[in-house]
């Protein structure tokens, strides 16, 4: 982290490390992108349901399914972040990352 509170802009938004991503990281990225594509399809489906004046309870059920998919994606991304970015920063002696992770966990557990 740079002094003055400025966030460091990383070459690749998915990875903090300048190292070449591992096969495991590539698999995680593919899984995240696949899930996002499914969620995108769910959102389009919900939009169509609203345009077609589908019964509200059915729309609400689809919204909940979408919310659940987003939450699962959050968990997957957090796991990847902990195993890769956070671990590397801790190994480099950057203990500030602990506060960052705690703040993130508080956000997703509200």
N, C-alpha and C positions, 0 to 999 in steps of 0.2 A: 504494500500500500504506500502511496506517495504521501509526503507530508502535506499539511494544509487541508487534509480531508478530501483531496481530489481523488476520484476513483480512477484506477488504472484501466485504460482501454486495452483489451486483449485482442490478439490477432484473430482468435476464433472464439466466438461467444460461448460455445459449449464447453470449451476446455480452457482452464486458466494456465495450464502448463504450456511452455514453448516446445515441449517434447512432442514427438510424433504420437498420436493417439494409439492406444493398444487395440488389439482385436476386440477385447471385452468392451472398451469404450465405444468402438464403432458399432458393436451389437446393441449397446444401450441406446446410442443415438438413433439407430434404425428403429428400435422398439418405440422410442419416443415419437419419432416422425410417423410411424404407422398408427400409433394411438391418436395422434393429433389429426390424422386423416380421417379416422373413424369418428372422432368427435366432431370434426367439420361436417361430415355426412349427417350425423345426428342433428346438428344445428340446422342444416338445410331441410331435413325432414320435419323438424319442429316448425320452421317457417312455412313450409307447405301445408302442414296441419292447420296452422292459423289462417292461411289464405283460403283453405278449403272449409273453414268453419267447423273443424273437427270438435267433437265433444271435449269440453274443458278438462275433465278428469283424465282423459287420454293424453292430452297435451302435458298436463302436470306430471303424469307418470314418465313421459319421455324427458321432461326437464330434469326430473330426479335421476334418471339413468345417465343423463349427460353430466350432471353434477358429480355423480359417483365416478364416472370415467375420468373427469378432471382431477378428482381427489386421488385416484389411483395413480394418475400421471404425476401429481405432486410428490407422492411417496416415492415413486420410481426415480424421479429426478433428484430428490433429497438423498436417497441411498447412493446414487451415482456421485453426487457432490461430496458426500462424506467419504466415500471410498477412494475418490480421486483427488479432487481439489483440496479439500480440507486436510486429508492425510498428508498431502505434499506440503501444504503450508505449515502444518504442525512440525513436520520433519525439518523444515527450514527455520524453525524457531518462532514462527509468527503465531503468537498466542491470541492476538486480536480476533482471529478467525472464530474462536470459541464464542465470543459475544455475538458475532454475525450469525452463527448457526443457531444460537439460542433465540435470537430475534426472529429468525425464519421459522423455527419450530413453533414459537408463540403465535405467529401469523396463521399457520396452517392448522393449528389446533383450536382456533376460536370457534 
